[in-house]
């Protein structure tokens, strides 16, 4: 067994027992990156010097008997959407190539304070817009389970790096499924917290009412520990929540006996891969064996979620991305002859096709004469979708469904057909519209060896409940022990 | 709903994008397809429904209005494509 095969909690135990140093773990991570990343291409850049300096500082704290946190010294990767002071941050876009943030995102600061060495920045769909990593302006990442396939998106680099054991864990962001879908496609755990649970300050904005950062790890316990570090009220984010932060690891082994778990019938529809359906149905039976009661529930407005999302998210994005104008940071078109051309040529040259498509769609939905018909109407349907969940949670403790309708698809397969790509998110995006926490946990493999994920959705701020439900399944099926054939 | 080439050009102007002729064509087709797909929302009766802007937010987090340190000019300007003294420089806007 290599050092990089350890989970975050296993490594933390060895660091605590002083069997391993953080510098050794960080060097093991860097060596693994050098070994497999030419195939996986998860990293946009590696910060070897910064990571090793943080590792040595961690070892000094451990030696002095004063670790900064349970995870002090555990190396981590970051999606390239998180601002890192002094380390280039691009959001996967040409328009931010060379941008070196003058400050850290709140979650980056919290990770540093907790002592986690940050080994580098992970690839992603440009501005988090995509489900396959193929809209990255630089290159697509590859799925460690089959390198001809996508690791999903938009946090695909984060998922691929964790699955390939290049890092012990990572942070991603989730606007419509961008943590959970890549987790499902790579045999990893991905948790999207409740909207407002984790600060968005310093996280490059896509759709501000939907975006939420969260952990991407190999195990449920790792996700709980990482969430513990980053879940914090933040005065720098006006939408951050004051809700009390519980101990996410305390009740992890509590099991599911006596729980009522809802199975939303609208999440088992045609278009789902039969092997995905079989794996998820088998997981549902496991929950029954473990003592939970399955309840058939209906979320009748589910079919409207995709349309609602693809009006609201682009509308918010078109407004957020207005800041990329070539004036204060990032790219400026060299051939601009006047200020107007500074804006239009910079944006033409700096944004990729998917980002332009969404800016166009959002601008249209917000434009004079169409606002009521599109944007306002979508906000009202968002209310109906949210109310569906509120009603369901009067009956059940959590909901179970597939995370993605299909396993990892081939790179290139859906690039020219935006609508078929958008369908990848049908089971994940209602959760963002309703602001709920959602988690994906590995629940098996297809015959071809592609991972399948089970989604658990819960009440607002019930991350602890979701983690406990996911852990009950993981305890019976430790798929995370399997390593990708790299 | 089919978008016209003229509408696509108008939206591009609003969004400050200068699209190539090829992009104008492609977006006309692709955005029309997406708008067709979102057309289903028109079937719902939402007359009496309140809009949701933030799902779990009841009120914005407020803080005391006190002066705090902000980024010094050299840090704020560090990523500027062009600068003049302590300002961002842009092409002349008044001829």
Interface residues (C-beta under 8 A of the other chain):
Chain A: X98 X99 X100 X102 X103 X194 X195 X196 X209 X233 X235 X237 X238 X239 X240 X241 X242 X303 X304 X306 X307 X308 X310 X311 X318 X322 X325 X326 X327 X328 X329 X330 X331 X332 X336 X337 X338 X339 X340 X341 X342 X343 X344 X345 X347 X348 X351 X353 X356 X357 X359 X360 X361 X363 X364 X367 X373 X374 X376 X377 X378 X379 X380 X381 X382 X383 X384 X386 X418 X419 X422 X433 X434 X435 X436 X460
Chain B: X3 X7 X8 X11 X12 X14 X15 X16 X17 X18 X19 X20 X23 X27 X30 X31 X33 X34 X35 X37 X38 X39 X40 X41 X42 X44 X46 X49 X50 X51 X52 X53 X54 X55 X56 X57 X60 X61 X62 X63 X71 X75 X76 X78 X79 X80 X81 X82 X88 X90 X91 X92 X93
